[in-house]
Amino acid sequence: MKKLFLAAVAALFCAALSGCSVFETDTEALMHPPLLSEEQEKLNAALAQVAGENYTLKYPESGGSNSAFIFRDLDGDGEEEAMAFYSSVDESTRINVLKKDAEGWISVYEAAGFSGDIKSIEFTFIDDKGEALIAKWADRIGVYRFAQNRLETIYTETCNGADITDINADGYSDFAVFKNNSADRSFFSVLFYNGTEMTVTEEIIVHAQYSNILSAKTGSLGNGKTAYFIDSSVYEGVYLTEIITLEEENAERYTIADFVTYEEEKEPEPEPEQEENAPTIIIVGGNLGKRGIFLRNTEVHCMDTNGDGIMELPVEVREDYARKKSDELYYIQFEQVVEENTITVWNGAVNPENGFLFEVPEAWNDRTKLNYNSLNNELVFIEKESGKVIFKICTVQKSDYQDKYEEYTLVAEDGTRNFYAKSFAEPEDNFYIDPEEFEERFMFM
């Protein structure tokens, strides 16, 4: 296991992958607006004494600052330093720290960066020794700390993407690092503070490539652990949840299937690509093989559906399995981990096209099916036996004609759309839902 020691250092370098954003940091609040032109000239003059005349200032592509000079109290002495990023003739990036004295600005330290444009600059606390600087280039990250007039390198790594989070819930930022391997998966590691020093876990393999991550969140797993929840697209129209925990100083990977109890089928009827007598998971709506709970065709992510502070895991209720995008929609259940098993805490349907979920009675799962009418933007619930429509949810642009939904109930709205629902079943029917329940059953993703 690789370890990094922090003597008098504490600057964390972390940034989001291309096309994705770093979670849980607010860079705009951390950086000052552009310097006044007179002050800029003084800084340029001080930098030129070190860099010479042939240099180009580098502007971070994201992070809320449109100045190549960033004001920050980097060493915690109560006085702000100025940090400049520039490139020289060989196009590599240099990082220069300047302090202000009675006569003006003076360069006190310069460090080498990496080639290419700077994607982002962040600041965060990674341990008890002070704030860290996190910088991101196209394929490289660096973690630095400024102390005693020195910019010390804590960590650098070639990577495809990185995320600031707090996987072990100790109040300090951790750094989740993704590096693609030759099998189109990723090597995943975590840079974290173990109470004594900064440590990097050994790499593990995850299916998620950083560019294919749809959602990455940190939250309570429900069994007393904090976890990093990754939802990604692993094939066209096929989605996977991976759960990362820090256990002692190791990163451990789990899937939903690792938290369920399996039962043997009494009358085995193997599904395609399953062995006879394979274990199955029993959930509302049907018997699903282990593979069915491992992957899903519906794009829905881990979330806290009931507001109890615990993340739930999505399971797709269906009888088939496909490796291609399907027009058929499926029911979703959200499972909560309780000790070594899971319980269902939410049961319903998801409409990824319009970004909402709708909770339905559990009895609907094996008696109804779902269709999505893209022409009218309707999610339609149909009774399997009779083929009758029993419920609809319609998404309507506010600029469109609304009168045709007079007999519908307005369930929710956002800035541009209204969401209407209607029960087509009679009140005495088992498929009937009282309109007063529509709003509480509706939830945005």
Sequence and secondary structure as in RCSB ss.txt:
>XXXX:A:sequence
MKKLFLAAVAALFCAALSGCSVFETDTEALMHPPLLSEEQEKLNAALAQVAGENYTLKYPESGGSNSAFIFRDLD
GDGEEEAMAFYSSVDESTRINVLKKDAEGWISVYEAAGFSGDIKSIEFTFIDDKGEALIAKWADRIGVYRFAQNR
LETIYTETCNGADITDINADGYSDFAVFKNNSADRSFFSVLFYNGTEMTVTEEIIVHAQYSNILSAKTGSLGNGK
TAYFIDSSVYEGVYLTEIITLEEENAERYTIADFVTYEEEKEPEPEPEQEENAPTIIIVGGNLGKRGIFLRNTEV
HCMDTNGDGIMELPVEVREDYARKKSDELYYIQFEQVVEENTITVWNGAVNPENGFLFEVPEAWNDRTKLNYNSL
NNELVFIEKESGKVIFKICTVQKSDYQDKYEEYTLVAEDGTRNFYAKSFAEPEDNFYIDPEEFEERFMFM
>XXXX:A:secstr
  EE  SS         TTS  SS  HHHHS     HHHHHHHHHHHHHHH SS EE   SBSS   SEEEE SS
SSSS EEEEEEE TT EEEEEEEEEETTEEEEEEEEEEEES EEEEEEEEEETTEEEEEEEESSEEEEEEEETTE
EEEEEEEE SEEEEE TT SSS EEEEEEE TTS EEEEEEEE SSSEEE   EEES  GGGEEEEEEEE SSS 
EEEEEEEEEETTEEEEEEEEEETTEEEEE GGGGS  B  SS    TT  TT  EEEETTEEEEHHHHHEESS  
  B SSSSSB BEEEEE S   SS  S B EEEEEEEETTEEEEEEEEEEETTTTEEEE  GGGTTTEEEEEETT
TTEEEEEETTT  EEEEEEEEETTS  GGGTTSEEEEE SSEEEEEEE S TTSTT   GGGHHHHEEE 
